[in-house]
Structure formats: C-alpha cells, structure tokens
C-alpha cells in the first residue's frame, strides 16, 4: 500500500493554485473500529482533538504512565496517541517511552491537539509557539545549608522539550556547566540515557546529600533548584514537582523528608510562580 | 552541470510516481512549516540556478494535523520571489513515519547529504534513528567512537603489516583481511569506524538500497572496494578537507 494519500478536501482548502493533481480520493477508513470510538469522544465539534491537562508539558519527560493517566486523563492520552500514531505509537506505555526518548519531537506530534483548562496556556505555548519555561518547576523548601557550589545550571530538564538547535544559545547562557560536559543535548534521542552517562559524576554525587540540600546550595547568589531537578530526573526518570504533587517524591536523605504533600493539589500549571501549596518551608 | 540546489522537477516527479505516491504539484513557494534540513543554503546559493531559469524544488510533506515538513535546499525568503521560481510538491504522508522516511532517504540520496544535515527531530520522526542510531547521537559520541576506532584500526593495521606503520601498510595496499565471511564482516565494520560514525550508515544504506531496488554500489562494502584503501582515502579526505567532506563523500558513495 502506498504510504502517501491525499484527500480532495485538502486540495480545496490549502492549494488554490494546484496545477497538477494525482489524487484518488481516500477519506475515512472503513476499518475504523473500537479505538475510533474513544478518539471520537476526544473530538470537539470541529473535529479537533481536545485535551484538558492538569499538569504542565514537563510531564512529557516524566516516565510514569500512571502519572500520565492521573494528571492528563484518558481524553488527553487518546488525543496524544492519535497524534503519535503515525510514528508507530500504539498505547500509553509506548507513548510515554517515545515522549521520554524524544521530547523535542512532541510539539510536532501534538500539533493537532487543542487544549483547555487551567494548564492550557502552557501547552499552547509549547505546541504552537515552541516556548517552554526555562527555570525549575519544583519549589524546594528553603533551608539554610551554607554551601556554595561552582555550578551554573539554571535550566530545568523540561527545557529539553524544545529542539536543542533552536535554543542552543539559551543553553549556552544558562547552563554552561552542563554544556561543558555535554556540548550537544540530544533532545530527540534518549537524552536521559546520554546525559546519565555524561553528567559530571561529582555533581551526580551531590544527590547523596539530598535534593533539598542541593536545591538550597548557592551559586553566584542563586539557589540551585534546577540542578536539584536534574539530579532527581536523572535518578528516577521523573520530574520531581510531579512526583511531589502525586505524593511519590523519593527522598534521598533525611533532609528531603521536609517535603510534604498537599492533598489533591494541582500539580504544576504554576510552574514559574513557585508557590505550590504542597511544599512548605522547613523553617 | 550539477547545481547547488535541488532544481530537477522531473526527477522528483518520476520518483513520486515510482513510489506510487499521491501528490500535488504547484508553482510557488512552499507553505510555512518545519524545514527538514538543519542548515539551509543562503539565498545567494540559489541565484545561479535562478538565473539559468531553473526552478527551486521543494517537497512539502504534510501530516494529518496539517503540519508541513519542508524539504528544500534554500529557506524561502521574500527576496527570492523577484528572481526565482519555485515549485512545491505537496505530499500527504500517512503514516507519518513511513512517508517521511521515504522522502528523507530520497533527498539524502539525490542531494548526497549525510544524515547529520537533517534536523534530529525529523530524523527521529522518520524512524531513521531506529535504523541507523549512531547518526542521531550527539557529535561527542561520534568523536569518541571515531577516536576509539582509529586507535583500534591503527593497532590492527600495524599488526597486519608486520610492524610497518599505518601509512606504509596503506601504500602497500595491505591490511585487508581475507578469509571467512566473519572476517569480511569485521573488516567492513572496521572500515566504517575509520571513516567515522557514518560507516554504520553505510551498512544500513546498502540494505535499504537493495530494498529500494537501486543502490549505487549494489554490493556495498562487501563488494569490490578494498576496505583498507577506502579507509586510507577517507582518512586523507578528513585530513585535507575536513570531517564534513568525509560525511559528504560517504553519503555520496553509499547512499
């Protein structure tokens, strides 16, 4: 079977200047079965896939299908699956794996999805305008640890949702320490695998003192929240703010236990405001 | 004469027809979308072709969501409108991966482009990274592999030539293992490593070309070329002309 097809609707709407057409009409598949029913439920009146996520797009690098179910819901999952079907993704697990392995391709695959709800602006920014917040999402509690690190990483792992080559200068300016060891972040090919191998071991070792400790160390007057996020993400392949929201944060040291969970808190639409109710100051 | 940019309308038309593709063809610049090539030629590269009256050819693959993936050598700019004609082949890809895969391979073959010329996202979506993973890896990985392979190859050549230095062995045409099938495969791998990471493409490409029914070399690395000689040439090309030239040469030979 040919891998190409085209519909006459397409010609009418998009190609007014067509001079040559070789297009047998092939519209709806007769084999549209049960899976299509679920898809239809996700369509709005204009036939566009609609999704109402309860989380910011950084869930796309959160390798936990349960979290996807809980925070995105099946309506979103179906919409995402529909978008990714063309690249061989067939179920939630493979969708999570694909997204985790190629986060910077997701804005392309989700181009046909429409977003609603509180988190919609963040998704619209990502999918339509290719904009993602650079900073850390997890508002780690403030603790005076009195340590200073010679590290300059102010970019969250979530920034890998954008193609590296499109935002290379941001990486160079805001994560020079990381780029010294990993000059090219492979945002489209298993970044977790590669970064785990190349991440400076002396920085990985800091995690033993706890993510909260790392987050509260300072570099040039700033707290290292982003570094703590990287360490957590490398250790668990999950984003810490999502784990916190779902009560699944894995402490690495006694100090990490100061993180408390909020009952039913919204996970992370407020990624840049750092005021999640679920986290409390340890002081 | 080969032009700097894709101008052969008939070649694209013929290929689409051969693939059994369904497409539309229209005169005009490509729609807005994602350019599939990482580094496009500047518009000045198109001027010569335009002066000769040749059109700039674009292939616009469109997916179900209406997103266009544009394959062309020059990013279209308004300044080109005055001097250039453009023809755009709009092809709907379904499923996306297979459609993109076919177009990426066609463009790579006809333009003699190494995979690194394409955006990693497009390669990933096209499934190229599953076929030739190394091509999607970061350059740092390449460098390490090339260095490791070079040192391995050096040791091997020295051993094979009985203590002669590598250049001497190359001049004598030695170092090419003969014998079992296994040895042959091994030497093919070594060849690849010498030429850089793109070698692995070489094998994958050869398989693909058979599938497509039209590889340039047919037998590929296992064919008539002496791996040691090719390795020597690739080394010389890298030394004299740089890494980019090696990539282009391997792509040209084996894609």
Interface residues (C-beta under 8 A of the other chain):
Chain A: X2 X3 X4 X5 X6 X7 X10 X11 X14 X15 X17 X18 X19 X20 X21 X22 X23 X24 X83 X85 X86 X87 X88 X102 X104 X105 X108 X109 X111 X112 X163 X164 X165 X182 X183 X184 X185 X186 X187 X188 X189 X194 X198
Chain B: X17 X19 X20 X21 X22 X23 X24 X25 X26 X27 X28 X31 X34 X38 X62 X63 X64 X65 X66 X67 X90 X91 X92 X93 X94 X95 X96 X97 X98 X99 X102 X119 X120 X121 X123 X124 X125 X127 X129 X133 X136 X137 X138 X139 X140 X141
